[in-house]
Amino acid sequence: MKQITVNTSQGYDIFINHGILFKCGETLSSILNTRTLAIITDDIVNSLYAETVINSLTSQGFKVCKFVFPNGENSKSISVLNEIYDFLCQNNITRTDCLIALGGGVVGDITGFAAATYLRGLDYVQIPTTLLSQIDSSVGGKTAVNLNCGKNLVGAFKQPRCVICDPDTLLTLNDEQLADGMAEAIKYGMIRDESLFELFENHDINNIMDCIDDVVYRCISIKKNVVEADEFDKGERMVLNFGHTLGHAIEKFYDYEISHGNAVAIGMCLITERAYRAGICEENVLDRLINCIKAYNLPYELNVSMVAIVNLCKSDKKRESDSINFVICDKIGHSIIKKVSINDFQSFIL
């Protein structure tokens, strides 16, 4: 088993091991004081893993209740959040109990936000089951729900008690879901680690699972270092948003019918193309990025009005008054945070 410790205001461990899902009860018995747990999951993950997790937890003496909501980004909403609050109230969940986020990024985000706000805060555990959630959204303590005007606009920082990653859950992902996570993995190579990016260049969607353990460990390690340096997203942590300023706007434009990973892949390519056009990034950066994106069957261009996308960027959570922060990579493995006026950002993109 591999273990990574995240040293934030509330430190916690990330456990990475094949088959750990079957032993999650043992893992949590040594970490949690409570014996009452509420699992929050979606309908797809519920059918795949809930029984395994519940059996492991109850075998260790935990009392478990479960809330299931429909899979998809549209469930990361205030209305579903209110249903979760009602469920927790009906099951007499107290401040000393613990929530379990079992699933992908949507499950982790909304469960974490519920944990941050219900009864003014209780513990939660992340058990991510997708590549995207294992390497990115389950680590770092960002929690949120979407509003009609944009993504992740209501949220809180809430670090989990621990993160339990079982790479075996990735075997149930189809190529589209795997590619979705690879967009975030490619992001890590772009912003911090050229050798990791080269690993992706030397593989494709058909054989990346051969080294997926290494991918998960290295991506989490990069995020751990960034989060420890800037837990509350005031500076360096913004590099994790490479491709996301445009990506979130693209998701919103399509009413979340385009996946997060697909939107981020397009966002990374669009912002890098603009950086190349402005003479900011090295000559081969854009070509290498596009070729890598294509190797994982991810999109790299957008055939809609960029004016509409830029207008949606104005609701981005990285906006500060009349300015906005966005990230570019001047070379593979190195990133720069740019703060410009909204008008200059619009000129840069258009």
C-alpha positions as CSV (number, residue, x, y, z in Angstrom):
1,M,0.0,0.0,0.0
2,K,1.2,3.5,-0.8
3,Q,0.4,6.3,1.6
4,I,0.6,10.1,1.2
5,T,0.2,12.5,4.0
6,V,-1.2,15.9,3.3
7,N,0.0,18.5,5.8
8,T,-2.8,21.1,5.8
9,S,-4.6,22.8,8.7
10,Q,-6.2,19.4,9.3
11,G,-3.7,16.9,8.1
12,Y,-4.8,13.6,6.7
13,D,-3.6,10.5,4.9
14,I,-4.3,9.2,1.4
15,F,-4.3,5.5,1.1
16,I,-3.7,3.9,-2.3
17,N,-4.0,0.1,-2.6
18,H,-5.6,-2.5,-4.8
19,G,-8.6,-4.1,-3.0
20,I,-8.6,-1.5,-0.2
21,L,-12.3,-1.0,-0.8
22,F,-13.0,-4.4,0.7
23,K,-11.1,-3.3,3.8
24,C,-12.2,0.3,4.1
25,G,-14.0,-0.6,7.4
26,E,-10.6,-1.7,9.0
27,T,-9.0,1.5,7.7
28,L,-11.6,3.8,9.1
29,S,-11.8,1.9,12.4
30,S,-8.4,3.2,13.2
31,I,-9.1,6.8,12.2
32,L,-12.7,7.7,13.2
33,N,-14.1,8.0,16.7
34,T,-17.7,7.7,15.6
35,R,-19.5,4.5,14.8
36,T,-22.2,6.2,12.8
37,L,-21.7,6.9,9.1
38,A,-23.8,8.3,6.3
39,I,-22.8,7.3,2.7
40,I,-23.5,9.7,-0.1
41,T,-23.3,8.3,-3.6
42,D,-24.9,8.3,-7.0
43,D,-27.0,5.7,-8.6
44,I,-24.3,4.2,-10.9
45,V,-21.6,3.9,-8.1
46,N,-24.3,2.6,-5.8
47,S,-24.9,-0.4,-8.0
48,L,-21.2,-1.1,-8.3
49,Y,-19.6,-0.5,-4.9
50,A,-22.1,0.5,-2.2
51,E,-22.7,-3.1,-1.0
52,T,-19.0,-3.8,-0.8
53,V,-18.3,-0.7,1.3
54,I,-21.3,-1.2,3.5
55,N,-20.4,-4.8,4.2
56,S,-16.9,-3.8,5.2
57,L,-18.1,-1.0,7.4
58,T,-20.8,-3.0,9.2
59,S,-18.3,-5.9,9.8
60,Q,-16.3,-3.4,11.9
61,G,-19.3,-2.4,13.9
62,F,-20.3,0.8,12.1
63,K,-23.9,1.8,11.8
64,V,-24.5,2.9,8.2
65,C,-27.2,4.8,6.3
66,K,-27.1,5.7,2.6
67,F,-28.4,8.5,0.3
68,V,-28.4,8.0,-3.5
69,F,-28.9,10.7,-6.1
70,P,-28.8,10.6,-10.0
71,N,-25.4,10.5,-11.6
72,G,-24.2,13.7,-13.4
73,E,-23.1,17.3,-13.0
74,N,-26.6,18.6,-12.9
75,S,-27.1,16.9,-9.5
76,K,-24.4,19.1,-8.0
77,S,-27.1,21.6,-7.1
78,I,-28.7,23.4,-4.2
79,S,-31.8,21.2,-4.6
80,V,-29.9,17.9,-4.2
81,L,-27.9,19.5,-1.4
82,N,-31.2,20.3,0.4
83,E,-32.3,16.6,-0.1
84,I,-29.0,15.5,1.6
85,Y,-29.6,17.9,4.5
86,D,-33.1,16.4,5.0
87,F,-31.7,12.9,4.8
88,L,-29.1,13.6,7.4
89,C,-31.7,15.2,9.7
90,Q,-34.1,12.2,9.3
91,N,-31.3,9.8,10.1
92,N,-30.3,11.8,13.2
93,I,-26.7,12.4,12.0
94,T,-24.9,14.5,14.7
95,R,-21.8,16.6,14.6
96,T,-19.7,13.7,16.0
97,D,-20.7,11.4,13.1
98,C,-19.1,11.2,9.6
99,L,-20.1,11.4,6.0
100,I,-18.6,9.1,3.3
101,A,-18.3,10.4,-0.2
102,L,-18.4,7.3,-2.4
103,G,-18.1,8.1,-6.1
104,G,-16.6,10.6,-8.5
105,G,-16.1,14.3,-8.4
106,V,-19.7,15.4,-8.2
107,V,-20.3,13.1,-5.2
108,G,-17.1,14.3,-3.5
109,D,-17.8,17.9,-4.0
110,I,-21.4,17.9,-2.8
111,T,-20.7,15.6,0.1
112,G,-17.8,17.7,1.2
113,F,-19.9,20.8,1.1
114,A,-22.7,19.1,3.1
115,A,-20.1,18.1,5.7
116,A,-18.7,21.7,5.8
117,T,-22.1,23.2,6.4
118,Y,-24.5,20.7,8.1
119,L,-24.6,21.5,11.8
120,R,-21.8,23.9,11.1
121,G,-19.5,21.1,10.2
122,L,-18.8,17.4,10.6
123,D,-16.2,15.0,9.4
124,Y,-16.2,13.3,6.0
125,V,-14.1,10.7,4.2
126,Q,-13.4,10.6,0.4
127,I,-13.6,7.2,-1.3
128,P,-13.1,8.3,-5.0
129,T,-14.0,5.7,-7.7
130,T,-13.0,7.6,-10.9
131,L,-9.6,8.6,-12.2
132,L,-10.6,12.2,-12.1
133,S,-11.7,12.1,-8.5
134,Q,-8.7,10.0,-7.3
135,I,-6.1,12.3,-8.8
136,D,-7.8,15.6,-8.4
137,S,-11.1,16.4,-6.8
138,S,-10.8,14.2,-3.7
139,V,-7.6,15.8,-2.6
140,G,-7.2,19.4,-1.3
141,G,-10.5,20.1,0.5
142,K,-12.3,22.2,-2.1
143,T,-16.1,21.5,-1.9
144,A,-18.9,23.1,-3.8
145,V,-22.2,23.1,-5.6
146,N,-23.2,24.8,-8.9
147,L,-25.5,27.7,-9.4
148,N,-27.6,28.5,-12.5
149,C,-25.0,31.2,-13.4
150,G,-21.9,29.1,-13.1
151,K,-19.9,26.2,-11.7
152,N,-18.7,25.8,-8.1
153,L,-19.9,29.2,-7.1
154,V,-21.1,28.2,-3.6
155,G,-18.5,26.2,-1.7
156,A,-16.2,25.9,1.3
157,F,-12.7,24.6,2.1
158,K,-13.2,21.4,4.1
159,Q,-10.4,18.8,4.4
160,P,-11.4,15.2,4.6
161,R,-10.4,12.9,7.5
162,C,-8.8,10.6,4.9
163,V,-8.9,9.6,1.3
164,I,-9.2,5.9,0.3
165,C,-8.1,5.2,-3.3
166,D,-8.6,1.7,-4.8
167,P,-7.2,1.6,-8.4
168,D,-9.3,-1.5,-9.0
169,T,-12.4,0.7,-9.3
170,L,-10.8,2.2,-12.4
171,L,-11.3,-1.1,-14.2
172,T,-15.0,-0.4,-14.4
173,L,-14.5,2.9,-16.3
174,N,-15.2,3.0,-20.0
175,D,-12.8,4.8,-22.4
176,E,-14.7,8.0,-22.1
177,Q,-14.6,8.1,-18.3
178,L,-10.9,7.1,-18.4
179,A,-10.2,9.9,-20.9
180,D,-12.0,12.3,-18.7
181,G,-9.6,11.7,-15.9
182,M,-6.6,11.8,-18.2
183,A,-7.4,15.4,-19.0
184,E,-6.7,16.3,-15.4
185,A,-3.6,14.0,-15.4
186,I,-2.2,15.8,-18.5
187,K,-2.8,19.1,-16.7
188,Y,-0.5,18.0,-13.9
189,G,2.2,17.1,-16.4
190,M,1.8,20.5,-18.1
191,I,1.9,22.6,-15.0
192,R,4.6,20.8,-12.9
193,D,6.3,17.7,-14.4
194,E,7.6,17.3,-17.9
195,S,8.6,13.7,-17.2
196,L,5.0,12.8,-16.3
197,F,3.8,14.5,-19.5
198,E,6.4,12.4,-21.4
199,L,4.9,9.3,-19.8
200,F,1.5,10.3,-21.3
201,E,3.1,11.0,-24.7
202,N,4.5,7.4,-24.7
203,H,1.1,5.9,-24.0
204,D,-2.4,6.3,-25.2
205,I,-6.0,5.5,-24.2
206,N,-5.4,1.8,-25.1
207,N,-2.5,1.2,-22.7
208,I,-2.3,3.9,-20.0
209,M,-3.9,1.4,-17.6
210,D,-0.6,-0.5,-17.7
211,C,1.0,2.3,-15.6
212,I,-2.1,3.7,-13.9
213,D,-0.8,3.1,-10.3
214,D,2.2,5.4,-11.1
215,V,-0.1,8.0,-12.7
216,V,-2.4,8.1,-9.6
217,Y,0.5,8.4,-7.2
218,R,2.4,11.0,-9.1
219,C,-0.6,13.2,-9.8
220,I,-1.7,13.1,-6.1
221,S,1.9,13.9,-5.0
222,I,1.9,17.0,-7.2
223,K,-1.5,18.2,-5.9
224,K,-0.4,17.5,-2.3
225,N,2.7,19.8,-2.7
226,V,0.6,22.6,-4.3
227,V,-2.1,22.4,-1.7
228,E,0.3,22.4,1.2
229,A,1.9,25.6,-0.1
230,D,-1.4,27.4,-0.6
231,E,-4.3,25.6,1.1
232,F,-6.8,28.4,0.7
233,D,-6.2,29.2,-3.0
234,K,-4.7,32.7,-2.6
235,G,-1.7,32.2,-4.9
236,E,0.2,29.2,-6.1
237,R,-2.8,26.8,-5.9
238,M,-4.3,28.7,-8.8
239,V,-2.0,26.8,-11.2
240,L,-4.3,23.8,-10.7
241,N,-6.8,25.8,-12.8
242,F,-4.9,25.4,-16.0
243,G,-7.6,25.0,-18.7
244,H,-10.4,25.4,-16.1
245,T,-11.3,29.1,-16.6
246,L,-12.3,28.4,-20.2
247,G,-13.3,24.8,-19.3
248,H,-15.9,25.7,-16.7
249,A,-17.4,28.3,-19.1
250,I,-17.6,25.6,-21.8
251,E,-19.3,23.2,-19.4
252,K,-21.8,25.9,-18.5
253,F,-22.4,26.8,-22.2
254,Y,-23.4,23.2,-22.9
255,D,-25.4,22.9,-19.7
256,Y,-23.0,20.3,-18.5
257,E,-23.8,17.9,-21.4
258,I,-20.0,18.0,-22.1
259,S,-17.9,16.3,-19.4
260,H,-15.5,18.2,-17.1
261,G,-12.5,16.4,-18.6
262,N,-13.5,17.2,-22.1
263,A,-14.1,20.8,-21.3
264,V,-10.7,21.1,-19.5
265,A,-8.9,19.5,-22.5
266,I,-10.4,22.1,-24.8
267,G,-9.7,24.8,-22.3
268,M,-6.0,23.8,-22.0
269,C,-5.6,23.8,-25.8
270,L,-7.4,27.1,-26.4
271,I,-5.5,29.0,-23.7
272,T,-2.2,27.5,-25.0
273,E,-3.0,28.4,-28.6
274,R,-3.6,32.0,-27.4
275,A,-0.3,32.0,-25.4
276,Y,1.5,30.7,-28.5
277,R,-0.1,33.4,-30.6
278,A,1.0,36.0,-28.1
279,G,4.6,34.7,-28.1
280,I,4.4,33.6,-24.4
281,C,5.0,29.8,-24.8
282,E,7.7,27.8,-26.5
283,E,7.1,26.8,-30.1
284,N,6.4,23.1,-29.5
285,V,4.2,23.3,-26.5
286,L,0.9,23.6,-28.3
287,D,1.7,20.8,-30.8
288,R,2.8,18.4,-28.0
289,L,-0.3,19.3,-26.0
290,I,-2.7,18.7,-28.8
291,N,-1.0,15.5,-29.8
292,C,-1.2,14.2,-26.3
293,I,-4.9,15.3,-25.9
294,K,-5.7,13.5,-29.2
295,A,-4.0,10.3,-28.0
296,Y,-6.6,10.0,-25.2
297,N,-9.5,10.7,-27.6
298,L,-10.1,14.1,-26.0
299,P,-11.3,17.1,-27.9
300,Y,-9.0,20.0,-28.5
301,E,-11.1,22.7,-30.3
302,L,-14.4,24.4,-30.1
303,N,-16.8,25.4,-32.9
304,V,-18.9,27.9,-31.0
305,S,-18.6,31.7,-30.5
306,M,-15.7,32.5,-28.2
307,V,-17.6,35.7,-27.2
308,A,-20.2,33.6,-25.5
309,I,-17.5,31.6,-23.7
310,V,-15.6,34.7,-22.6
311,N,-18.9,36.2,-21.2
312,L,-19.4,33.1,-19.1
313,C,-15.8,33.4,-17.8
314,K,-16.9,36.7,-16.2
315,S,-18.7,34.5,-13.6
316,D,-15.6,32.5,-12.8
317,K,-14.7,32.2,-9.1
318,K,-11.1,33.3,-9.9
319,R,-12.4,36.7,-10.9
320,E,-11.4,39.6,-8.6
321,S,-13.4,42.8,-9.1
322,D,-12.6,43.9,-12.6
323,S,-9.7,41.4,-13.1
324,I,-9.4,37.7,-13.6
325,N,-6.7,35.1,-13.0
326,F,-5.9,32.4,-15.5
327,V,-3.0,30.0,-16.1
328,I,-0.7,29.5,-19.0
329,C,2.2,27.1,-19.5
330,D,5.2,28.7,-21.2
331,K,6.8,25.3,-21.5
332,I,5.9,21.8,-20.6
333,G,6.2,21.3,-16.8
334,H,6.0,25.0,-15.9
335,S,3.1,27.3,-15.4
336,I,2.4,31.0,-14.9
337,I,-0.5,32.7,-13.2
338,K,-1.7,35.8,-15.1
339,K,-3.8,38.5,-13.6
340,V,-5.4,40.8,-16.1
341,S,-8.4,43.0,-16.5
342,I,-11.6,41.5,-17.9
343,N,-11.1,43.6,-21.0
344,D,-7.6,42.4,-21.5
345,F,-8.6,38.8,-21.0
346,Q,-11.3,39.2,-23.6
347,S,-8.8,40.7,-26.0
348,F,-6.3,37.8,-25.3
349,I,-8.9,35.1,-26.0
350,L,-10.7,36.8,-28.9
